[in-house]
Amino acid sequence: MDYLAMIRRPIATEMNDFVVLFNESLTHGDGLLEHVLSHIRKRGGKRMRPMLILLSAKNYGEVSEVTQNAALGLELLHTASLVHDDVVDESNERRGQASVNATYDNKVAVLVGDYILSTALLRVALSKNNEIVQQLAQLGRTLAAGEILQLSNISNQEISEDVYYQVIDQKTAVLFEACAALGAISVGVDPEEVEKAKKFGHNIGMIFQIRDDIFDYYDSKEIGKPTGNDMTEGKLTLPVIYALNHSDSQAMHTLAKKVKNGTINNDEIAVLVEFTKQNGGIEYAEKKMEEFAKEAQKYIDECVKPELKQAYKAYLDYVIQRNV
């Protein structure tokens, strides 16, 4: 089933307009900056976040110039954060494409990330909506705080599901939460409805990150993320956290500490990945996704216009079932 086509159907024209504006925002004549921006433009992506903003606006009213500037501001902020994250994580790839820092260097990546962030601020200012500006500014703060929390959690020897949720809440869920909220705010919806939309976005974001983390237990060229990459970076995600907390294996807990200390090797990561699969880690993570999905479905049933229900349901199904 082509979920992406179903999502785009009611917002096709608006998405085409968004892509044109986004590419214009990431264009800067000639020189090194243009070369790097061109590299980023080629990445493209599914545009899951702007699609949610446009759907949310359409659910409560009509997509306007205010909506588009909000969508541009958020997607540019997200793009800048990815460029910076690759520097922090020393990543060579981003979704199968060489990262900016790998293609150029860290200095260029940081400066280009700053340029894109400033462009995001310019775009959101053009919305002339103070609440949207505040939402995006707060989002930027939360994303940075989430990254710092994740870094500090690496040295924390406690293997905690609660801390895992705190990290992904600030790293990913908040992005989707902001998307659903910005779309609603852009058409002047009252605060109570905005809160309902935010809750839907939060549930979508939690599912999105858990699915992303499950990917790390399997090889996939499309994802561009080798098995155990999170562990190489010192991160323990939900599947292995569950498996460890439901096992008395001292050997596996010792390997988990080596992940945290940054001393684990590839063979040991393979052992920990297999242990996770054999001890219900993947099934548990999928069960948690289903719990968030039930809450998201409740919003679709109660708050989404009949003509948009199929697109919203396709969005939810895609986030759960995606393989890239």
Helices and strands as residue ranges (DSSP letters): H 3-8, G 9-11, H 12-25, H 31-41, H 48-60, H 65-89, E 93-94, E 97-98, H 100-103, H 106-125, H 130-154, H 161-168, I 169-173, H 174-185, H 191-215, H 229-232, H 238-245, H 250-261, H 266-278, H 281-303, G 306-308, H 309-321
